[in-house]
Amino acid sequence: MTASTKQITEAALKLPGHDRLQVATAIWKSFGASEDSVADLDALARSHELETGKVAPKTQAEVFKKARAVLK
């Protein structure tokens, strides 16, 4: 790894999670990634948020209740 690559990597890793995801997505897309694989990055980020307790999971009942309210 070159010195500049190392600096960029270290700086990117210091970013908040959402910003790191945006950087990772931009890099991934630069390799010609499909929208499905980009969605996988979003799913990984969401999984990490759940595992670390940053967000609380919702039950199916909660999700459908909210969806029905929005569709009324």
ChimeraX commands (.cxc) that place a marker at each C-alpha (Angstrom):
marker #1 position 0.00,0.00,0.00 radius 0.5
marker #1 position 1.43,3.37,-0.97 radius 0.5
marker #1 position 1.72,6.18,1.58 radius 0.5
marker #1 position -1.07,8.18,-0.07 radius 0.5
marker #1 position -3.34,5.12,-0.22 radius 0.5
marker #1 position -2.68,4.48,3.45 radius 0.5
marker #1 position -3.51,8.11,4.31 radius 0.5
marker #1 position -6.73,8.01,2.32 radius 0.5
marker #1 position -7.74,4.71,3.92 radius 0.5
marker #1 position -7.02,5.98,7.43 radius 0.5
marker #1 position -8.98,9.18,6.77 radius 0.5
marker #1 position -11.92,7.25,5.34 radius 0.5
marker #1 position -12.04,4.93,8.33 radius 0.5
marker #1 position -12.31,7.91,10.67 radius 0.5
marker #1 position -15.52,9.07,8.96 radius 0.5
marker #1 position -18.91,8.43,10.56 radius 0.5
marker #1 position -20.55,5.20,9.46 radius 0.5
marker #1 position -22.96,6.78,6.97 radius 0.5
marker #1 position -20.15,8.70,5.28 radius 0.5
marker #1 position -17.97,5.58,5.12 radius 0.5
marker #1 position -20.85,3.78,3.43 radius 0.5
marker #1 position -21.12,6.57,0.84 radius 0.5
marker #1 position -17.38,6.36,0.12 radius 0.5
marker #1 position -17.52,2.55,-0.10 radius 0.5
marker #1 position -20.52,2.73,-2.43 radius 0.5
marker #1 position -18.80,5.25,-4.72 radius 0.5
marker #1 position -15.70,3.08,-4.92 radius 0.5
marker #1 position -17.76,-0.07,-5.46 radius 0.5
marker #1 position -19.73,1.62,-8.27 radius 0.5
marker #1 position -16.46,2.74,-9.90 radius 0.5
marker #1 position -15.74,-0.96,-10.49 radius 0.5
marker #1 position -19.03,-1.32,-12.36 radius 0.5
marker #1 position -21.00,-2.80,-9.50 radius 0.5
marker #1 position -24.66,-3.55,-10.11 radius 0.5
marker #1 position -27.44,-1.91,-8.15 radius 0.5
marker #1 position -28.07,-5.27,-6.46 radius 0.5
marker #1 position -24.53,-5.39,-5.11 radius 0.5
marker #1 position -24.82,-1.77,-3.95 radius 0.5
marker #1 position -28.01,-2.78,-2.12 radius 0.5
marker #1 position -25.94,-5.50,-0.45 radius 0.5
marker #1 position -23.70,-2.77,1.00 radius 0.5
marker #1 position -26.76,-1.04,2.43 radius 0.5
marker #1 position -27.95,-4.33,3.92 radius 0.5
marker #1 position -24.55,-4.91,5.54 radius 0.5
marker #1 position -24.62,-1.43,7.04 radius 0.5
marker #1 position -28.13,-2.01,8.40 radius 0.5
marker #1 position -27.08,-5.36,9.84 radius 0.5
marker #1 position -24.16,-3.70,11.59 radius 0.5
marker #1 position -26.47,-1.05,13.06 radius 0.5
marker #1 position -28.72,-3.77,14.44 radius 0.5
marker #1 position -25.83,-5.82,15.84 radius 0.5
marker #1 position -24.27,-2.85,17.61 radius 0.5
marker #1 position -27.57,-1.65,19.04 radius 0.5
marker #1 position -27.47,1.63,17.16 radius 0.5
marker #1 position -31.01,0.93,15.97 radius 0.5
marker #1 position -33.72,-1.31,17.41 radius 0.5
marker #1 position -35.34,-4.00,15.30 radius 0.5
marker #1 position -39.02,-3.71,14.46 radius 0.5
marker #1 position -41.51,-6.52,14.45 radius 0.5
marker #1 position -43.46,-7.47,11.36 radius 0.5
marker #1 position -46.60,-6.15,13.05 radius 0.5
marker #1 position -44.99,-2.73,13.61 radius 0.5
marker #1 position -43.83,-2.50,10.00 radius 0.5
marker #1 position -47.20,-3.47,8.55 radius 0.5
marker #1 position -49.09,-1.15,10.92 radius 0.5
marker #1 position -46.99,1.78,9.77 radius 0.5
marker #1 position -47.34,0.77,6.11 radius 0.5
marker #1 position -51.13,0.56,6.41 radius 0.5
marker #1 position -51.25,4.00,8.04 radius 0.5
marker #1 position -49.20,5.50,5.22 radius 0.5
marker #1 position -51.39,3.90,2.55 radius 0.5
marker #1 position -54.66,5.23,3.99 radius 0.5
marker link #1:1,2 radius 0.2
marker link #1:2,3 radius 0.2
marker link #1:3,4 radius 0.2
marker link #1:4,5 radius 0.2
marker link #1:5,6 radius 0.2
marker link #1:6,7 radius 0.2
marker link #1:7,8 radius 0.2
marker link #1:8,9 radius 0.2
marker link #1:9,10 radius 0.2
marker link #1:10,11 radius 0.2
marker link #1:11,12 radius 0.2
marker link #1:12,13 radius 0.2
marker link #1:13,14 radius 0.2
marker link #1:14,15 radius 0.2
marker link #1:15,16 radius 0.2
marker link #1:16,17 radius 0.2
marker link #1:17,18 radius 0.2
marker link #1:18,19 radius 0.2
marker link #1:19,20 radius 0.2
marker link #1:20,21 radius 0.2
marker link #1:21,22 radius 0.2
marker link #1:22,23 radius 0.2
marker link #1:23,24 radius 0.2
marker link #1:24,25 radius 0.2
marker link #1:25,26 radius 0.2
marker link #1:26,27 radius 0.2
marker link #1:27,28 radius 0.2
marker link #1:28,29 radius 0.2
marker link #1:29,30 radius 0.2
marker link #1:30,31 radius 0.2
marker link #1:31,32 radius 0.2
marker link #1:32,33 radius 0.2
marker link #1:33,34 radius 0.2
marker link #1:34,35 radius 0.2
marker link #1:35,36 radius 0.2
marker link #1:36,37 radius 0.2
marker link #1:37,38 radius 0.2
marker link #1:38,39 radius 0.2
marker link #1:39,40 radius 0.2
marker link #1:40,41 radius 0.2
marker link #1:41,42 radius 0.2
marker link #1:42,43 radius 0.2
marker link #1:43,44 radius 0.2
marker link #1:44,45 radius 0.2
marker link #1:45,46 radius 0.2
marker link #1:46,47 radius 0.2
marker link #1:47,48 radius 0.2
marker link #1:48,49 radius 0.2
marker link #1:49,50 radius 0.2
marker link #1:50,51 radius 0.2
marker link #1:51,52 radius 0.2
marker link #1:52,53 radius 0.2
marker link #1:53,54 radius 0.2
marker link #1:54,55 radius 0.2
marker link #1:55,56 radius 0.2
marker link #1:56,57 radius 0.2
marker link #1:57,58 radius 0.2
marker link #1:58,59 radius 0.2
marker link #1:59,60 radius 0.2
marker link #1:60,61 radius 0.2
marker link #1:61,62 radius 0.2
marker link #1:62,63 radius 0.2
marker link #1:63,64 radius 0.2
marker link #1:64,65 radius 0.2
marker link #1:65,66 radius 0.2
marker link #1:66,67 radius 0.2
marker link #1:67,68 radius 0.2
marker link #1:68,69 radius 0.2
marker link #1:69,70 radius 0.2
marker link #1:70,71 radius 0.2
marker link #1:71,72 radius 0.2
view
